């Protein structure tokens, strides 16, 4: 299972699934009830507000985006499990890794909700600004360009062999991006409120560390690939310091995909409101031909979309408890 990161949120996500599937609804309702103890607005009302309304725009505020994605992805996993589809390997992208860890039993749902709510709230409370830009260049080349600006900019994610995200102080990020663009390298600025996984996250780390230290951790019950190392891990995630580093350090998603492939994964199912991670896999695994399945697609009615993925999983030899 691949757990989608921030940026995949869509107004109304989860509503169709709640209407169609009790297994999804029960898990979603449980998440929402827990988040409503932590947030200053009802999560469901904000998620399902009329598109374009002032309330719906709150979904793009980090303090609400991360809880909303967590609730949908946790409930989608419960839905797949209700059909007998049990994951053998898990990987998430940034906030998605917290869902993966919760699904793997690293912490309880109650602790996971507290951790995610605090993470989103503290990120939202940072000074606005900063920038994130995707560069179509190898990691080593990007790292060399970033090195003179290390106090203000860092590599935020390595999503493919030539797909690296940098983040930090806007002026420095834009200067680095302009240098690549002048050499004909593809660049794309990401529409984000803050520069995640960059030096601009550091003011929140101490307080987030106190919240992380209050969580009870266990070893994962399902093999889980770390964003920080890009490798299958056991005890590393079961410590508060890991989740503090997770806010600041780069997401090594491309390495994680290779680790999944090396561990025998041939079917990749994305668990999120739209399949942003599946599009990264072909570049990460150029010699492989994995089966790629999306739980949901933007613009598709939820129940039909997830049933299509279920049918494709079964037709490809996957085990389903009809």
C-alpha positions in Angstrom: 0.0 0.0 0.0 1.2 3.5 -0.9 -0.2 6.3 1.4 -0.6 9.6 -0.4 0.9 12.8 0.9 -0.2 16.4 1.1 -1.5 18.0 -2.1 -3.9 15.2 -3.0 -6.8 16.6 -0.9 -10.1 17.2 -2.8 -13.3 18.7 -1.6 -15.9 16.1 -0.7 -13.4 13.2 -0.5 -14.8 10.2 1.3 -18.4 11.2 1.1 -19.4 8.7 -1.5 -17.5 5.9 0.3 -19.2 6.7 3.6 -22.6 6.3 1.8 -21.7 3.0 0.2 -19.6 1.1 2.6 -20.1 0.6 6.3 -16.5 -0.5 6.8 -15.3 2.8 5.5 -17.9 4.8 7.3 -17.2 3.3 10.7 -13.4 3.9 10.5 -13.9 7.4 9.1 -16.4 8.3 11.8 -14.0 7.2 14.4 -11.2 9.3 13.0 -13.4 12.4 12.7 -14.7 12.1 16.3 -11.1 11.9 17.6 -10.0 14.8 15.4 -12.9 17.0 16.5 -11.4 16.9 20.0 -8.2 18.4 18.7 -9.3 20.9 16.0 -11.2 24.1 16.3 -13.6 23.3 13.5 -15.6 20.1 12.7 -13.5 18.2 10.3 -16.4 16.5 8.3 -18.2 19.8 7.7 -15.0 21.4 6.3 -14.2 18.4 4.2 -17.6 18.1 2.6 -18.5 21.8 2.3 -19.7 23.0 -1.1 -16.8 23.3 -3.5 -15.6 26.9 -3.7 -17.2 28.0 -0.5 -15.1 29.7 2.2 -15.5 26.6 4.4 -14.2 24.3 1.6 -11.1 26.4 1.2 -10.0 25.5 4.7 -9.2 22.0 3.3 -6.0 23.5 1.9 -4.8 24.8 5.2 -2.2 22.4 6.6 -3.9 22.3 10.0 -6.9 20.6 8.3 -5.3 19.1 5.3 -3.3 16.6 7.2 -6.1 15.4 9.5 -8.4 15.1 6.5 -6.0 13.0 4.5 -5.3 10.8 7.6 -9.0 10.1 8.1 -9.7 9.2 4.4 -6.6 7.0 4.1 -7.1 5.2 7.4 -10.7 4.5 6.4 -9.8 3.4 2.9 -7.4 0.8 4.5 -10.2 -0.4 6.7 -12.3 -0.8 3.6 -9.7 -2.8 1.7 -9.2 -5.0 4.8 -12.9 -5.7 5.0 -12.6 -7.3 1.5 -9.7 -9.5 2.8 -7.0 -7.4 1.1 -4.1 -7.4 3.6 -1.0 -5.4 2.9 2.4 -7.1 3.0 4.4 -3.9 2.7 3.6 -0.2 3.4 5.1 3.1 2.4 3.8 6.6 2.8 4.9 10.0 1.5 5.4 12.5 4.3 2.0 12.8 6.2 1.1 9.5 4.5 3.8 7.7 6.5 2.0 8.6 9.7 -1.1 6.8 8.3 1.1 3.8 7.3 2.6 3.7 10.8 -0.8 3.7 12.4 -2.0 1.0 10.1 1.1 -1.0 11.0 0.3 -0.6 14.8 3.3 1.6 15.5 0.9 3.7 17.6 -2.8 3.6 18.3 -5.4 5.5 16.3 -5.9 7.8 19.3 -2.2 8.6 19.5 -1.9 8.9 15.7 -4.7 11.5 15.7 -3.0 13.5 18.4 0.3 13.4 16.6 -1.2 14.4 13.2 -3.3 17.2 14.7 -0.3 18.6 16.5 1.9 18.3 13.4 -0.6 20.1 11.2 -1.3 22.8 13.8 2.3 23.6 14.5 3.2 23.7 10.8 0.2 26.0 10.2 1.4 28.3 13.0 4.8 28.9 11.3 5.4 32.1 9.4 3.9 31.9 6.0 6.2 32.0 3.0 9.0 29.9 1.8 8.9 27.9 -1.5 9.1 24.4 -2.8 10.2 23.6 -6.4 10.5 20.3 -8.3 13.7 20.0 -10.4 14.2 17.5 -13.2 17.7 16.6 -12.3 19.6 13.9 -10.4 19.9 14.1 -6.6 23.7 14.6 -6.6 23.4 17.5 -9.0 20.7 19.2 -7.0 22.6 18.6 -3.7 25.7 20.4 -5.2 23.5 23.4 -6.1 21.8 23.5 -2.7 25.1 23.1 -0.7 26.0 26.9 -0.7 22.5 27.7 0.6 22.3 25.0 3.2 21.3 27.4 6.0 18.1 28.4 4.0 17.4 25.6 1.6 17.4 21.8 1.6 16.4 18.8 -0.4 12.8 18.1 0.6 12.1 14.9 -1.4 13.7 12.6 -3.8 10.7 11.2 -5.8 12.6 9.7 -8.7 16.0 9.4 -10.4 15.5 12.9 -11.9 12.7 14.3 -9.8 13.9 16.2 -6.7 12.1 18.7 -4.6 13.9 21.6 -2.9 12.4 23.8 -0.1 13.3 26.7 2.0 13.5 30.5 1.9 11.8 31.7 -1.3 14.6 34.0 -2.6 17.2 31.2 -2.4 14.9 28.5 -3.7 14.0 30.7 -6.7 17.6 31.5 -7.4 18.6 27.8 -7.5 15.6 27.0 -9.7 16.5 29.8 -12.1 20.0 28.4 -12.5 18.6 25.0 -13.5 16.0 26.5 -15.8 18.7 28.5 -17.6 20.4 25.1 -18.4 17.2 23.8 -19.8 16.2 21.7 -16.8 12.5 21.3 -16.1 11.4 23.2 -13.0 7.9 23.4 -11.3 6.9 25.5 -8.3 4.6 23.7 -5.9 1.5 25.5 -4.6 2.1 25.1 -0.8 1.5 27.3 2.2 4.9 26.4 3.8 8.3 25.0 2.8 8.0 21.5 4.3 11.0 19.4 5.0 13.2 22.5 5.1 15.1 24.7 7.6 11.9 26.7 7.9 10.4 23.8 9.9 12.9 24.1 12.7 10.9 26.5 15.0 8.2 23.8 15.5 10.5 20.8 16.2 10.9 21.3 20.0 7.2 21.5 20.7 6.3 18.7 18.3 9.0 16.6 20.0 7.1 17.0 23.3 3.9 15.7 21.7 5.8 12.9 20.0 7.3 11.9 23.4 3.8 11.5 24.9 2.9 8.8 22.4 3.1 5.0 23.1 5.1 3.2 20.4 5.3 -0.4 19.3 7.2 -2.3 16.6 5.3 -2.4 13.3 3.2 -5.5 12.6 3.5 -5.1 8.9 6.8 -4.4 7.0 7.1 -0.6 6.6 9.6 1.4 4.5 11.0 4.6 6.0 10.9 8.0 4.3 14.2 8.9 6.1 16.3 5.9 5.0 14.3 4.5 2.1 14.7 1.0 3.6 12.4 -1.5 5.3 12.6 -0.7 9.1 11.6 -2.3 12.4 12.4 -0.4 15.6 13.4 3.0 14.0 9.8 4.3 13.8 9.1 3.3 17.4 10.8 6.4 18.9 9.7 10.0 19.1 12.9 11.3 17.7 12.2 9.6 14.4 9.0 11.6 13.9 10.7 14.9 14.7 13.4 14.2 12.1 10.6 13.2 9.7 9.3 16.8 9.7 12.6 18.2 8.8 14.5 15.7 6.7 14.0 14.7 3.0 11.4 12.1 1.9 13.4 9.4 0.2 10.4 8.0 -1.7 12.4 6.8 -4.8 14.7 4.7 -2.6 11.6 3.4 -0.7 10.0 2.2 -4.0 13.2 0.3 -4.9 13.2 -1.3 -1.4 9.6 -2.5 -2.0 10.5 -4.0 -5.3 13.5 -5.7 -3.8 11.3 -7.1 -1.1 9.1 -8.7 -3.7 6.3 -6.2 -4.3 4.7 -6.6 -7.7 1.3 -4.9 -7.0 1.2 -1.3 -5.8 -2.1 0.0 -4.5 -2.3 3.7 -3.7 -4.5 4.6 -0.7 -5.6 8.2 -1.0 -8.0 10.6 -2.7 -6.1 10.6 -6.0 -3.1 8.6 -7.3 -0.2 11.0 -7.1 2.4 8.4 -6.1 1.6 5.8 -8.8 2.8 8.3 -11.4 6.3 8.3 -9.8 6.7 4.5 -10.0 7.7 3.9 -13.6 10.7 6.2 -13.4 11.7 4.5 -10.1 11.4 1.0 -11.5 12.2 1.3 -15.2 13.0 -2.4 -15.7 9.9 -3.7 -13.8 6.2 -4.0 -14.9 4.3 -3.7 -11.6 0.5 -3.7 -11.4 -0.6 -0.2 -10.4 -4.0 0.3 -8.7 -5.6 3.5 -7.5 -8.2 3.4 -4.8 -9.7 6.6 -6.0 -9.4 9.0 -8.9 -10.3 12.7 -9.0 -13.7 13.2 -10.6 -14.8 9.6 -10.3 -17.7 8.6 -8.0 -16.0 6.9 -5.0 -17.8 3.6 -4.9 -17.4 2.9 -8.6 -13.7 3.9 -8.5 -12.7 1.6 -5.6 -14.7 -1.3 -7.0 -12.8 -1.0 -10.3 -9.5 -1.2 -8.4 -10.8 -4.2 -6.4 -11.8 -5.9 -9.7 -8.4 -5.3 -11.2 -6.7 -6.6 -8.1 -8.7 -9.9 -8.3 -8.4 -10.3 -12.0 -4.6 -10.0 -11.6 -4.6 -12.9 -9.1 -5.0 -11.0 -5.9 -6.9 -12.6 -3.0 -10.3 -11.1 -2.2 -12.8 -12.2 0.4 -16.0 -11.7 -1.6 
